[in-house]
Amino acid sequence: NDSNKNTKCPFCHPRDGEVIFSSKLVKAVWDTYPLNPGHVLLVPHRHIARWFDATPEEQVALTSAIEQARMATLLSTSSIVSPPPSSMPIIQ
């Protein structure tokens, strides 16, 4: 498993409270240095350099995780941002 090889990877070893959710293939973590309140990073468990290096299953899992991350962001930022963000940028 690639995630066990890199002990310095912030995504393999997130700090307490940073993981929003984790599935078989991907996890969502709060960004340590957010661009805006509630910024979330969706990452596969396997180390890859680019979107196109992800397997089709990982791409589906990452895309499906967007709604879960959106809900977590809306719940966490509802008291910080008023009104909550209506759109979420997706950056590759």
C-alpha positions as CSV (number, residue, x, y, z in Angstrom):
1,N,0.0,0.0,0.0
2,D,1.5,3.3,-1.1
3,S,0.0,5.2,1.9
4,N,2.3,3.3,4.3
5,K,5.5,4.2,2.4
6,N,5.5,7.9,3.0
7,T,5.5,8.7,6.7
8,K,5.8,12.5,5.9
9,C,2.7,12.6,3.7
10,P,0.1,15.0,5.3
11,F,-2.7,13.1,3.7
12,C,-1.6,9.7,4.9
13,H,-1.1,10.9,8.4
14,P,-3.5,13.8,9.0
15,R,-3.7,15.6,12.3
16,D,-6.5,14.9,14.7
17,G,-9.7,16.4,13.6
18,E,-8.6,17.0,10.0
19,V,-10.4,13.9,8.4
20,I,-14.0,14.7,7.5
21,F,-14.7,11.2,6.1
22,S,-12.9,8.3,4.6
23,S,-14.0,5.5,2.3
24,K,-12.3,2.5,0.8
25,L,-10.6,4.6,-1.9
26,V,-10.6,8.3,-0.9
27,K,-10.7,10.6,2.1
28,A,-11.7,14.2,2.7
29,V,-9.6,16.4,4.9
30,W,-9.9,20.0,6.0
31,D,-7.2,22.1,4.3
32,T,-4.5,23.1,6.8
33,Y,-4.0,26.4,4.8
34,P,-7.5,27.1,3.4
35,L,-8.1,29.5,0.6
36,N,-11.5,30.2,2.2
37,P,-13.4,29.1,5.2
38,G,-14.4,25.4,5.0
39,H,-11.9,24.5,2.2
40,V,-11.8,20.7,1.8
41,L,-9.3,18.5,0.0
42,L,-10.4,15.2,-1.6
43,V,-7.6,12.8,-2.0
44,P,-7.2,9.1,-2.9
45,H,-5.6,6.8,-0.4
46,R,-3.1,5.8,-3.1
47,H,-0.4,8.3,-4.1
48,I,-1.0,9.6,-7.6
49,A,0.4,12.7,-9.3
50,R,-2.5,13.6,-11.6
51,W,-6.2,13.0,-12.0
52,F,-5.6,10.8,-15.0
53,D,-3.3,8.6,-12.9
54,A,-6.3,7.6,-10.8
55,T,-8.1,4.4,-11.6
56,P,-11.7,4.7,-12.9
57,E,-12.9,3.5,-9.5
58,E,-10.9,6.2,-7.7
59,Q,-12.2,8.8,-10.1
60,V,-15.8,7.8,-9.4
61,A,-15.1,7.7,-5.6
62,L,-13.5,11.2,-5.7
63,T,-16.4,12.6,-7.8
64,S,-18.9,11.0,-5.5
65,A,-17.2,12.5,-2.4
66,I,-17.9,16.0,-3.6
67,E,-21.4,16.0,-2.3
68,Q,-20.3,14.7,1.1
69,A,-17.6,17.3,1.3
70,R,-20.1,20.0,0.3
71,M,-22.4,19.0,3.1
72,A,-19.6,19.0,5.6
73,T,-18.5,22.4,4.4
74,L,-22.0,23.9,4.6
75,L,-22.5,22.5,8.2
76,S,-19.1,23.8,9.4
77,T,-19.2,27.2,7.8
78,S,-22.9,28.0,8.4
79,S,-21.9,29.9,11.5
80,I,-18.8,31.4,9.9
81,V,-20.0,32.4,6.4
82,S,-23.4,34.0,6.0
83,P,-24.9,33.0,3.6
84,P,-23.1,29.7,3.0
85,P,-21.2,29.4,-0.2
86,S,-23.4,28.5,-3.2
87,S,-20.6,27.0,-5.3
88,M,-17.5,25.1,-4.6
89,P,-14.4,25.5,-6.8
90,I,-13.0,22.2,-8.0
91,I,-9.3,22.5,-8.7
92,Q,-7.1,19.8,-10.2
